[in-house]
Amino acid sequence: MKRITIEELRLLNFRGARDVRVSFTAGTNIVCGDNGTGKSTLMDAFLWVLFGKDAEDRKDCEIKRIEAGKTLRRTDATVECRLSVDGRQHTLRRSFREVWSKPRGATEPVFKGNETEYSINDVPKKMSEFDAWVAEHMAPADVFRMLTDADCFPRLRWEKQREKLFELAGGVDEEAVQDGVDGLADLLARLSDKSLEDYKRELAARKRKLRKALDEITPRTDQTRLMIPTTDARDVWERRLAEADQKLAELNREAADFAAQERARGAEARRRVEEVEALKTRMARRTAELRRAAIEEAERLNEGRRQVEVRLQDLQAAEATATRRLKDATAEVDELALRINQKEEACERLRAAWYVESARPYTGDNVCPHCLQPLPEEMQRDNRRRFEESKNERLSQIQTDGHRTKAEITRLEEEMKAAEARVDKAAAEVFEAEKRAETLREELAALPAAVAPAAVDPMADEAYRAMAEELERLEADAPQTSPAPEPNGGAAITARLAALNKERDAVRAGLQLCDTADNLRAEIRRLDEESRTLAQQLSDADRDEDTMRRYTRARIEALERRVNSLFRTVRFRLFAYTQEGGEVEVCVPLVGADGVPYPVANTAAQVLAGLEIIHVLQQHAGVSAPVFVDGAERLTHFPRMDHQAILLKVAQGVRPMRVECAEAQKEEERA
């Protein structure tokens, strides 16, 4: 078993301690002191240097020393612990220090925050390295607190206590427990790979669903029963339907016979109408032929006049065309005359410009503008030569522009001659057309007047008279009034059919009510069967739940026996019963021979129970760690302990606190 002991603790500005150094022996150490002397701070410092938490498992706790109600600034809270781990000494140090820095341009440093420094055997470490060393050489934080604090395990939540106790017990003989529960083997065979916990949750959900379904069936059955309609028996409705179908078939045959007669009468009437309409069409066609013959005779008599009118129309069209050409040619002549005039004016301007440029004399300055001395002869000749070249170039350009403009005038004059020729030609064509049109108008006036088509009297035509007499005969033979309706005619048959169909629909509605009633009764039978099925499923679920409850109870009782066998004076109740008889999982430590629950036991019994629990936990973990007992004055006698013990005991008037060795005290008492 790994043995861990504290040899020395040093506290610098940690909580109420300015600089406290405490040494311990490997056995039982009694820390005596009045209230407020820092006894409990020793346990907080020991846990803080290892895990960064105090005895209350608080990470965010007041660490720095407080004086006059204020936390001291510019001080570092430090705890240093010298340990012995299996005989090898190690020094662990944790320091909570302030970080101050002076910004650029500032005269005073500024507080930037806090940081924690770690070291092992005077070698600085990172937090992860420090925590890993503690976990490897000692134990993880949650485990070590249970091994060193007598009040830690009883203060845990009952679920955590159960979990740790089951870990200590190491399980039970599952086969023996299962063999002792009736029906469990069959249940496990049905579960296959599913766990009991999963099946328990599934079963609870299924029972809720089954109860809900059962609760809903009775209202549904009552509602369905109320919905069953009251009606005659099905055979009564079927007999009425057969009678209505027979009457309907007879009436349909009667209606078919009447329809056949109506179709025959209708065919004869349509034949007469078609014959009359065909005769009227022939008469209209004959009238049109007579009118067309009268028009053709009038056209024959007017043929000569028509030909002259056609020729006159053609001449008038030709005259209009020639007039348009004359107008277009005249406009073109006017446009060309305007353009020629513009070009001639341009020629005059060019001629005047040429004379001006030709007469322009040389006015160049023969004196240097800088030194005001006469220029050399050569430079004067160069200036004159450049002036003459520029002048000749300008005169040549004016002359070229004048020749180009003159050529443009010549081209426009040629175009104007052609346009004037077209004007003359168009004017001659207009004159000729007007002359010929006048001749045709005189010829048209000399012809007889136009003859209009003669009026047509169809009755003067023999063929038309014959058709009119035939039409008169057919109209005289046609009936003048519609036949009176028969008593059993179409309207009466339709009314009787409507009445019979209405009666038949009422019968079918009655049969539908019968169908509805049968369906609702079938639904009631189905709901009753479903209710029985659900009740059986709920009963099966209750049976499985009872089997699992009995198995859980047997397993917990076996675990209780297994757990309680590890302790001498402490027992644990892991199972409780409700007033309704149901089982509830709990974890209640029981102290002493009377089994007093830990929360209501006296303080001495609580301390002894905590020490016994620590003894078992250290045996299971294989670690002998220092055990702190706060409020040790509650006991007058401590049991023999194999681990290092640090008893924090209130001693009135003792300031500062002191550490005494229990073994040394006993030797003195014996002496």
Secondary structure, 3 states (H helix, E strand, C coil): CEEEEEEEEEEEEECCEEEEEEECCCCEEEEEECCCCCHHHHHHHHHHHHHCCCCCCCCCCCCECEECCEECCCCCEEEEEEEEECCEEEEEEEEEEEEEECCCCCCCCEEEEEEEEEEECCEEECHHHHHHHHHHHCCCHHHHHHHHECCHHHHCCHHHHHHHHHHHHCCCCHHHHHHCCCCHHHHHHHHCCCCHHHHHHHHHHHHHHHHHHHHHHHHHHHHHHHCCCCCCCHHHHHHHHHHHHHHHHHHHHHHHHHHHHHHHHHHHHHHHHHHHHHHHHHHHHHHHHHHHHHHHHHHHHCHHHHHHHHHHHHHHHHHHHHHHHHHHHHHHHHHHHHHHHHHHHHHHHHHHHHHHHHHCCCCCCCECCCCCCECCHHHHHHHHHHHHHHHHHHHHHHHHHHHHHHHHHHHHHHHHHHHHHHHHHHHHHHHHHHHHHHHHHHHHHHCCCCCCCCCCCHHHCHHHHHHHHHHHHHHHHCCCCCCCCCCCCHHHHHHHHHHHHHHHHHHHHHHHHHHHHHHHHHHHHHHHHHHHHHHHHHHHHHHHHHHHHHHHHHHHHHHHHHHHCCCCCEEEEEEEECCCCCEEEEEEEEECCCCEEHHHCCHHHHHHHHHHHHHHHHHHHCEECCEEEECHHHCCCCCCCCCCEEEEEECCCCCCCEEEEHHHHHHHHHC
